[in-house]
Amino acid sequence: MSHHVFKRAGVLAATVGITGLLGAGIASAHVTANVYGAPATQGGYGAIFFRVPNEDAKLGTIGLEVDFKPEYGIGSVSTKPIPGWTAQVTKSTLPQPVTTASGTKITEAVTKVVWTAEAGTKIGQNQFQEFEVSAGPLPGNVNQLEFPAIQTYEAGKVVSWNETATAGGEEPEHPAPTIKLAAKSGGDEHAGMTASTTNAETQAAAADSSDSTARWLGGAGLVVGALGLGFGVGAITRSRRTGNTEGTK
């Protein structure tokens, strides 16, 4: 393969890499809802992180409003304190009671959480902030939760993240933050956490086993390589000796 072919391949790889980074940057600019570690489960409690990046080159983000749909019937939401920000949780009486997965009827549920930056605090250019809540019980009759949000900038600029993605369609310009819900697998809301811990331990054991196997194979490869090198050197030496002997004759 010529030097020019290698050069073209390098340029192509660099172009693909830059394109991927740009695509990741565009996607990460959305306000998103995330669950880290064990997935949130139907009927359980979970930690949800609302990630808010700042998209404006001149204005800072100073507020976030997240709607919790009444039909979800989420009766409890706790917010994690963030220096420089205040959080307000709003509960509302539901038009119709919502029955949870455990059979409890919820007549009052959380419908909104608002974070407001204190004086001198903002999410600046090329920055993001995560707002964490602990919420539950999560509904047991859906596999996805959608949280329409409003991002407020300085100077009164407002961006709504409330568009619903359609199945098989393109992602909307301002999608609402969403999370997936896993099917409930245990007897209570802590079952998912236990299952997650067990799964993590299993994965760690598998990783250790894989690592040990890889090391064993690596060691065996070195031994085989050394033997092959020894045989090769021996063959060359024998060949030279044979040549010298014939030359003497």
HELIX and SHEET records of a PDB file:
HELIX    1   1 HIS A    3  SER A   28  1                                  26    
HELIX    2   2 PRO A   70  TYR A   72  5                                   3    
HELIX    3   3 GLU A  154  GLY A  156  5                                   3    
HELIX    4   4 ALA A  191  THR A  248  1                                  58    
SHEET    1   A 4 THR A  32  ASN A  34  0                                        
SHEET    2   A 4 GLY A  46  PRO A  53 -1                                        
SHEET    3   A 4 PHE A 128  GLY A 136 -1                                        
SHEET    4   A 4 SER A  76  THR A  79 -1                                        
SHEET    1   B 5 TRP A  85  THR A  99  0                                        
SHEET    2   B 5 LYS A 105  ALA A 117 -1                                        
SHEET    3   B 5 THR A  61  ASP A  67 -1                                        
SHEET    4   B 5 ALA A 149  TYR A 153 -1                                        
SHEET    5   B 5 VAL A 158  TRP A 161 -1                                        
SHEET    1   C 2 GLN A 144  GLU A 146  0                                        
SHEET    2   C 2 THR A 178  LYS A 180 -1                                        
END                                                                             
